[in-house]
Amino acid sequence: MGVGVVMSLGPGLLPRTPSAQGMLTALLVLVALGVAALVRMLLRLTRFGGFTSRWGRASAAVVAVLAVSTAMGYAEHWQNELRSAMGVAGIGPAYWGQWALWTAGIAGVVLMVCRGARWVVRRLGRARSVVAGVALLVALQAIVVPAVVDWRRSAYAASNSFVDPELVQPESPSRSGSPVSMASWPSLGAQGRRFVAGSPARTARIYVGLNSAVDLDTRVALAIRELERTGGLYRGNIVVTVPTGSGWIDGDAARGLDERFGGDVALVGLQYSDAPSWVTFLFGRRAAEDSARALFEAVEQRISALPHPPKLYIYGQSLGALGGSSVFADDADQDRRTCGALWAGPPAGQAHHGRATVLANASDPVVHWSPALLWRAPDLTGTRPDAPVPQWLPVISFLQTSVDLLGALDAPPGHGHRYGTDQGTAMPSC
């Protein structure tokens, strides 16, 4: 159990609430208890189990207490260093009291469930327990899992359809969703409506939602018609903005791009999913790549026919950076086909560089995380040192970074997965 607690208190990238830390500790304690039970069973089977003495158990308990106390002291020191760098209040005894309650509560409930299951197995006998277990697994696979999947899909669709009463439909013909737009206000989705309703008003903002047309090809064609209708082709600059998984385009990036080009710019984006970025990253990454490639190539082809074409740029944050970068074969191809590119918080740094500006906070778990983090340190070349970075530790760093992903957008501005108007102002020139 002590091993699980110590591993859970390893250094992370971001400040962590006592509830989040407690959930991680409870999880790793339960895993450690499971491994310990398996080891004891193997020792009994190999007849080595009798060598554990009372003195040995007492010594192990003392070592565990010392290790946990040391780990807690270091964790508090590390958390307070992070919090100081990010302008967040430090932690103290109250934090650890809440952490202990969360850990004990979660671990206790799970252990009670496990003991209840063991009691049921003893009552039923092995044969009937196996039959009941198989029946339960079949029911989960056939009924529960599909029901959960359908429920989540419905939840994502409902979130995408939500109309924020504080948003005002744009009147300017230079915006999609306006009364004269071919992409109607309701069809843009929640994130699309937020994007086109944003300020300042001088930038042309073109957005096509999932519900604006029936498939990718028709959505791309609609985006080009909107680009023509809004006068975007006659701006000095066009930025293909690749959204995140839910269709979100960071408002700070849009404001930064307006500032960077003095308003003489058209921003064009295309929604490819209504699910959160992590879901799309795991199960629908191809949609981000196909959408970005189709839109960029369509814009590229359309402006090539103009006598005085605008300068072409591309921008993406997080999954949008992955999708946007996939448009190009390599750095040289990116530099040849664009006037500039800007990638913010690319997952595991997977984005073409060349002349591109890559914004990556050293405290951003999205930049750190990949399965390879289990066995090797991340490549943090080019990251900006916004906060202390923990020493990489096999397995532990992977676990800690995975937990930090859940709060990556809850970090203070300029830290974690939060980027500012420099997403636009730092866009490079030709």
C-alpha positions as CSV (number, residue, x, y, z in Angstrom):
1,M,0.0,0.0,0.0
2,G,2.9,2.4,0.8
3,V,4.3,1.9,-2.7
4,G,1.0,3.1,-4.2
5,V,0.8,6.2,-2.0
6,V,4.5,7.1,-2.8
7,M,3.9,6.7,-6.5
8,S,0.8,8.8,-6.4
9,L,2.7,11.6,-4.7
10,G,5.3,11.9,-7.4
11,P,5.9,15.3,-9.0
12,G,3.4,16.5,-11.5
13,L,3.2,19.4,-14.0
14,L,0.2,21.4,-12.5
15,P,-1.3,22.3,-9.2
16,R,-3.6,19.6,-8.1
17,T,-6.8,19.7,-5.9
18,P,-7.0,17.4,-2.9
19,S,-9.9,15.5,-4.5
20,A,-7.8,14.9,-7.7
21,Q,-4.8,13.8,-5.7
22,G,-7.0,11.6,-3.4
23,M,-8.5,9.8,-6.4
24,L,-5.1,9.1,-7.9
25,T,-3.8,7.9,-4.5
26,A,-6.8,5.6,-4.0
27,L,-6.4,4.2,-7.4
28,L,-2.7,3.4,-7.0
29,V,-3.3,2.0,-3.5
30,L,-5.9,-0.4,-4.8
31,V,-3.6,-1.5,-7.6
32,A,-0.7,-2.0,-5.1
33,L,-3.0,-4.1,-2.9
34,G,-4.0,-6.2,-5.8
35,V,-0.4,-6.8,-6.8
36,A,0.5,-7.6,-3.2
37,A,-2.4,-10.1,-3.0
38,L,-1.2,-11.8,-6.2
39,V,2.4,-12.0,-4.9
40,R,1.2,-13.5,-1.7
41,M,-0.8,-16.1,-3.6
42,L,2.2,-17.0,-5.7
43,L,4.5,-17.3,-2.7
44,R,2.0,-19.7,-1.0
45,L,1.8,-21.8,-4.2
46,T,5.6,-22.0,-4.3
47,R,5.8,-22.6,-0.5
48,F,7.8,-19.5,0.2
49,G,5.0,-17.8,1.9
50,G,6.0,-19.0,5.4
51,F,9.2,-17.0,5.6
52,T,7.4,-13.7,6.4
53,S,7.8,-13.1,10.1
54,R,6.0,-10.7,12.4
55,W,9.3,-8.8,12.7
56,G,9.6,-8.5,9.0
57,R,6.0,-7.2,8.7
58,A,6.6,-4.6,11.4
59,S,9.9,-3.5,9.7
60,A,8.0,-3.1,6.4
61,A,5.3,-1.0,8.1
62,V,7.9,1.3,9.6
63,V,9.7,1.7,6.2
64,A,6.3,2.4,4.5
65,V,5.4,5.1,7.1
66,L,8.8,6.8,6.6
67,A,8.6,6.6,2.8
68,V,5.0,8.0,2.8
69,S,6.0,10.8,5.2
70,T,9.0,11.7,3.0
71,A,6.9,11.6,-0.1
72,M,4.2,13.9,1.4
73,G,6.9,16.4,2.4
74,Y,8.4,16.5,-1.0
75,A,5.0,16.6,-2.7
76,E,4.0,19.7,-0.6
77,H,7.3,21.3,-1.4
78,W,6.9,20.6,-5.2
79,Q,3.2,21.7,-5.2
80,N,4.1,25.0,-3.5
81,E,6.9,25.6,-6.0
82,L,4.5,25.1,-8.9
83,R,1.8,27.3,-7.3
84,S,4.3,30.1,-6.6
85,A,5.4,30.1,-10.3
86,M,1.8,30.2,-11.4
87,G,0.5,32.7,-8.8
88,V,-1.7,30.2,-7.0
89,A,-2.0,29.9,-3.2
90,G,0.1,27.3,-1.5
91,I,-1.1,24.1,0.3
92,G,-0.8,23.1,4.0
93,P,-2.3,20.8,6.6
94,A,-5.9,21.3,5.4
95,Y,-5.0,20.1,2.0
96,W,-3.6,16.8,3.4
97,G,-6.6,16.4,5.6
98,Q,-9.0,16.6,2.6
99,W,-6.6,14.3,0.6
100,A,-6.7,11.7,3.3
101,L,-10.5,11.8,3.4
102,W,-10.8,11.4,-0.4
103,T,-8.3,8.6,-0.4
104,A,-9.8,6.6,2.4
105,G,-13.4,7.1,1.2
106,I,-12.7,6.0,-2.4
107,A,-10.4,3.1,-1.4
108,G,-12.8,2.0,1.4
109,V,-15.8,1.8,-0.9
110,V,-14.0,-0.2,-3.6
111,L,-12.6,-2.6,-1.0
112,M,-16.1,-3.1,0.5
113,V,-17.4,-3.9,-3.0
114,C,-14.6,-6.4,-3.5
115,R,-15.2,-8.1,-0.2
116,G,-18.9,-8.3,-1.0
117,A,-18.1,-9.9,-4.3
118,R,-15.9,-12.5,-2.5
119,W,-18.7,-13.2,-0.1
120,V,-21.1,-13.8,-3.1
121,V,-18.5,-16.1,-4.7
122,R,-18.2,-18.2,-1.5
123,R,-22.0,-18.4,-1.2
124,L,-22.5,-19.4,-4.8
125,G,-19.6,-21.7,-5.2
126,R,-17.0,-21.5,-8.0
127,A,-19.0,-23.1,-10.8
128,R,-22.0,-20.9,-10.3
129,S,-19.8,-17.8,-9.8
130,V,-18.1,-18.4,-13.1
131,V,-21.5,-18.7,-14.9
132,A,-22.8,-15.6,-13.2
133,G,-19.6,-13.7,-14.1
134,V,-19.8,-14.7,-17.7
135,A,-23.5,-13.6,-17.8
136,L,-22.6,-10.3,-16.2
137,L,-19.9,-9.7,-18.8
138,V,-22.2,-10.5,-21.7
139,A,-24.8,-8.2,-20.3
140,L,-22.3,-5.4,-19.9
141,Q,-21.1,-5.9,-23.5
142,A,-24.5,-6.2,-25.1
143,I,-26.5,-3.7,-23.1
144,V,-24.6,-1.4,-20.7
145,V,-21.7,-0.5,-23.1
146,P,-23.9,0.4,-26.1
147,A,-26.3,2.3,-23.7
148,V,-23.4,4.4,-22.3
149,V,-22.0,5.1,-25.8
150,D,-25.4,6.2,-27.0
151,W,-25.8,8.4,-23.9
152,R,-22.5,10.1,-24.5
153,R,-23.2,10.7,-28.2
154,S,-26.5,12.2,-27.2
155,A,-24.8,14.4,-24.6
156,Y,-22.2,15.6,-27.1
157,A,-24.9,16.4,-29.7
158,A,-27.0,18.3,-27.0
159,S,-23.9,20.3,-26.0
160,N,-23.2,21.1,-29.6
161,S,-26.9,22.3,-30.1
162,F,-26.9,24.4,-26.9
163,V,-27.6,28.1,-27.7
164,D,-25.9,30.4,-25.2
165,P,-28.5,33.2,-24.5
166,E,-25.8,35.7,-24.0
167,L,-24.5,35.3,-27.6
168,V,-25.9,37.7,-30.1
169,Q,-26.3,36.6,-33.8
170,P,-23.9,38.7,-35.9
171,E,-25.5,41.2,-38.2
172,S,-22.4,41.8,-40.3
173,P,-22.3,40.1,-43.7
174,S,-18.6,39.4,-43.0
175,R,-19.6,36.7,-40.5
176,S,-21.1,33.2,-41.0
177,G,-24.4,32.8,-39.2
178,S,-25.5,36.4,-40.1
179,P,-29.0,36.8,-41.7
180,V,-27.4,36.8,-45.2
181,S,-25.1,33.8,-44.5
182,M,-25.5,30.5,-46.3
183,A,-24.4,28.8,-43.0
184,S,-27.3,29.5,-40.7
185,W,-26.9,30.6,-37.1
186,P,-28.4,27.4,-35.6
187,S,-26.3,25.1,-37.8
188,L,-23.0,26.4,-36.6
189,G,-23.0,24.5,-33.3
190,A,-22.2,26.0,-29.9
191,Q,-18.6,26.6,-30.5
192,G,-19.1,27.9,-34.0
193,R,-21.7,30.5,-32.7
194,R,-19.2,31.6,-30.1
195,F,-16.5,32.0,-32.7
196,V,-18.5,34.1,-35.2
197,A,-20.0,36.3,-32.5
198,G,-16.6,37.2,-31.1
199,S,-15.0,40.6,-31.3
200,P,-13.4,42.6,-32.8
201,A,-15.9,43.1,-35.6
202,R,-13.5,44.0,-38.4
203,T,-12.2,40.4,-39.0
204,A,-14.1,38.2,-41.4
205,R,-15.0,35.0,-39.6
206,I,-16.2,32.0,-41.7
207,Y,-17.3,28.9,-39.9
208,V,-19.2,25.8,-41.1
209,G,-20.7,23.4,-38.5
210,L,-21.4,19.7,-38.6
211,N,-25.1,20.5,-39.2
212,S,-24.4,23.2,-41.9
213,A,-24.1,20.5,-44.6
214,V,-24.5,16.7,-44.9
215,D,-20.8,15.6,-45.4
216,L,-17.3,16.8,-45.5
217,D,-17.2,17.7,-49.2
218,T,-20.3,19.8,-49.0
219,R,-19.1,21.5,-45.9
220,V,-15.9,22.4,-47.6
221,A,-17.8,23.7,-50.6
222,L,-20.0,25.8,-48.3
223,A,-16.9,27.2,-46.5
224,I,-15.5,28.3,-49.9
225,R,-18.8,30.0,-50.9
226,E,-18.9,31.7,-47.5
227,L,-15.3,32.9,-48.0
228,E,-16.4,34.4,-51.3
229,R,-19.6,35.9,-50.0
230,T,-18.0,37.6,-47.0
231,G,-15.3,39.2,-49.2
232,G,-12.6,37.1,-47.4
233,L,-10.9,36.4,-50.8
234,Y,-10.2,40.1,-51.0
235,R,-8.6,40.5,-47.6
236,G,-4.8,40.7,-47.5
237,N,-4.6,37.5,-45.4
238,I,-6.5,34.2,-44.9
239,V,-5.9,32.0,-41.9
240,V,-7.2,28.4,-42.0
241,T,-8.1,27.8,-38.4
242,V,-8.4,24.2,-37.5
243,P,-10.7,23.7,-34.4
244,T,-10.2,21.3,-31.5
245,G,-12.3,18.2,-31.2
246,S,-15.5,19.9,-30.1
247,G,-15.2,22.6,-32.8
248,W,-13.7,25.2,-30.5
249,I,-11.5,27.9,-31.9
250,D,-9.8,29.9,-29.1
251,G,-11.1,33.4,-28.9
252,D,-7.7,34.6,-27.7
253,A,-6.2,33.3,-30.9
254,A,-8.9,35.0,-33.0
255,R,-8.2,38.3,-31.3
256,G,-4.5,37.9,-31.6
257,L,-4.8,37.2,-35.3
258,D,-6.9,40.3,-35.7
259,E,-4.2,42.3,-34.0
260,R,-1.4,40.7,-36.0
261,F,-3.0,41.6,-39.3
262,G,-4.7,44.9,-38.3
263,G,-8.1,43.4,-39.1
264,D,-7.2,42.7,-42.7
265,V,-7.7,39.0,-42.4
266,A,-10.4,36.3,-42.9
267,L,-10.5,33.4,-40.5
268,V,-12.1,30.2,-41.9
269,G,-12.8,27.1,-39.8
270,L,-14.6,23.8,-40.3
271,Q,-16.1,21.6,-37.5
272,Y,-15.3,17.9,-37.8
273,S,-16.6,16.6,-34.5
274,D,-18.8,17.5,-31.5
275,A,-16.9,15.3,-29.0
276,P,-14.2,16.6,-26.6
277,S,-10.7,16.6,-28.0
278,W,-9.5,13.6,-26.0
279,V,-12.4,11.5,-27.3
280,T,-11.7,12.6,-30.9
281,F,-7.9,12.1,-30.4
282,L,-8.5,8.5,-29.3
283,F,-11.3,7.5,-31.6
284,G,-11.6,10.0,-34.4
285,R,-8.2,11.6,-35.1
286,R,-8.6,10.8,-38.8
287,A,-11.6,13.2,-39.0
288,A,-9.4,16.1,-37.8
289,E,-6.8,15.3,-40.4
290,D,-9.2,14.8,-43.3
291,S,-11.1,18.0,-42.5
292,A,-8.0,20.2,-42.2
293,R,-6.6,18.8,-45.4
294,A,-9.8,19.2,-47.4
295,L,-10.4,22.8,-46.3
296,F,-6.8,23.9,-46.7
297,E,-6.5,22.4,-50.2
298,A,-9.8,24.0,-51.2
299,V,-8.8,27.4,-50.0
300,E,-5.3,27.0,-51.6
301,Q,-6.9,26.0,-54.9
302,R,-9.4,28.9,-54.9
303,I,-7.0,31.7,-54.2
304,S,-4.5,30.3,-56.8
305,A,-7.0,31.5,-59.5
306,L,-7.0,35.1,-58.2
307,P,-4.7,37.7,-59.9
308,H,-3.7,39.1,-56.5
309,P,-4.2,36.2,-54.0
310,P,-4.2,36.9,-50.3
311,K,-1.4,35.4,-48.2
312,L,-2.3,32.0,-46.8
313,Y,-1.7,31.0,-43.2
314,I,-2.7,28.1,-41.0
315,Y,-3.3,27.8,-37.2
316,G,-4.3,25.1,-34.8
317,Q,-4.3,24.4,-31.1
318,S,-4.1,21.0,-29.5
319,L,-5.8,18.4,-31.8
320,G,-6.2,21.3,-34.3
321,A,-2.4,21.5,-34.4
322,L,-2.2,17.8,-35.2
323,G,-4.9,18.1,-37.9
324,G,-3.4,21.2,-39.4
325,S,0.2,19.8,-39.4
326,S,-1.0,16.6,-41.2
327,V,-1.9,18.7,-44.3
328,F,1.8,18.9,-45.1
329,A,4.3,16.2,-46.0
330,D,7.2,17.8,-44.1
331,D,8.6,21.1,-43.0
332,A,9.6,22.1,-46.5
333,D,6.1,21.4,-47.9
334,Q,4.6,23.5,-45.1
335,D,6.9,26.4,-45.7
336,R,6.3,26.2,-49.5
337,R,2.5,26.2,-49.3
338,T,2.0,28.8,-46.5
339,C,3.1,32.2,-45.6
340,G,3.2,31.1,-42.0
341,A,1.9,28.5,-39.5
342,L,1.3,28.6,-35.8
343,W,0.7,25.5,-33.7
344,A,-0.3,25.9,-30.0
345,G,0.0,23.1,-27.5
346,P,0.6,20.3,-30.1
347,P,0.1,16.8,-28.4
348,A,3.6,15.3,-27.7
349,G,5.1,18.1,-29.9
350,Q,3.8,16.4,-33.0
351,A,3.8,19.3,-35.4
352,H,5.9,20.4,-38.3
353,H,8.3,23.2,-37.5
354,G,10.2,24.8,-40.4
355,R,9.2,28.5,-40.3
356,A,6.2,27.8,-38.0
357,T,5.8,29.2,-34.6
358,V,5.2,26.5,-32.0
359,L,3.8,27.6,-28.7
360,A,4.3,25.0,-26.0
361,N,4.2,25.6,-22.3
362,A,6.6,23.4,-20.3
363,S,3.8,22.8,-17.8
364,D,1.3,21.7,-20.5
365,P,0.6,18.0,-20.0
366,V,-0.7,17.7,-23.6
367,V,2.8,18.6,-24.9
368,H,4.3,15.9,-22.6
369,W,1.9,13.0,-22.9
370,S,2.3,10.0,-25.1
371,P,2.5,6.3,-24.4
372,A,6.3,6.5,-24.8
373,L,6.4,8.5,-21.6
374,L,6.2,5.2,-19.8
375,W,9.8,4.4,-20.8
376,R,11.5,7.6,-22.0
377,A,11.6,11.3,-21.2
378,P,9.6,13.7,-23.4
379,D,11.3,15.9,-25.9
380,L,10.8,19.4,-24.6
381,T,12.8,21.2,-27.2
382,G,11.3,24.6,-27.9
383,T,9.0,24.7,-24.9
384,R,8.8,27.9,-22.9
385,P,9.8,27.5,-19.2
386,D,6.7,28.9,-17.5
387,A,7.1,26.7,-14.4
388,P,9.4,24.1,-12.9
389,V,9.4,20.8,-14.8
390,P,9.7,17.6,-12.7
391,Q,12.5,15.0,-13.3
392,W,11.2,12.3,-15.6
393,L,10.7,8.9,-13.8
394,P,9.6,5.7,-15.6
395,V,5.9,4.9,-15.2
396,I,5.4,7.5,-12.5
397,S,5.8,10.5,-14.9
398,F,3.3,8.8,-17.3
399,L,0.8,8.4,-14.5
400,Q,1.2,11.9,-13.1
401,T,1.0,13.5,-16.6
402,S,-2.1,11.4,-17.4
403,V,-3.8,12.8,-14.3
404,D,-2.7,16.4,-15.1
405,L,-4.4,16.1,-18.5
406,L,-7.8,16.2,-16.7
407,G,-7.0,19.7,-15.4
408,A,-4.9,21.0,-18.2
409,L,-7.5,23.8,-19.0
410,D,-8.0,24.7,-15.4
411,A,-4.4,26.1,-15.0
412,P,-3.9,29.8,-14.7
413,P,-3.6,31.8,-18.0
414,G,-0.2,31.2,-19.6
415,H,0.3,27.8,-18.0
416,G,-0.9,24.3,-18.7
417,H,-2.9,24.0,-21.9
418,R,-4.0,27.7,-21.8
419,Y,-2.5,30.0,-24.4
420,G,-3.2,33.7,-25.0
421,T,-3.4,36.2,-27.8
422,D,0.2,35.3,-28.7
423,Q,-1.5,32.5,-30.6
424,G,-2.2,35.1,-33.2
425,T,0.4,37.9,-32.6
426,A,3.2,35.4,-32.9
427,M,2.2,34.2,-36.4
428,P,5.3,34.4,-38.5
429,S,5.6,36.3,-41.8
430,C,6.6,35.2,-45.2
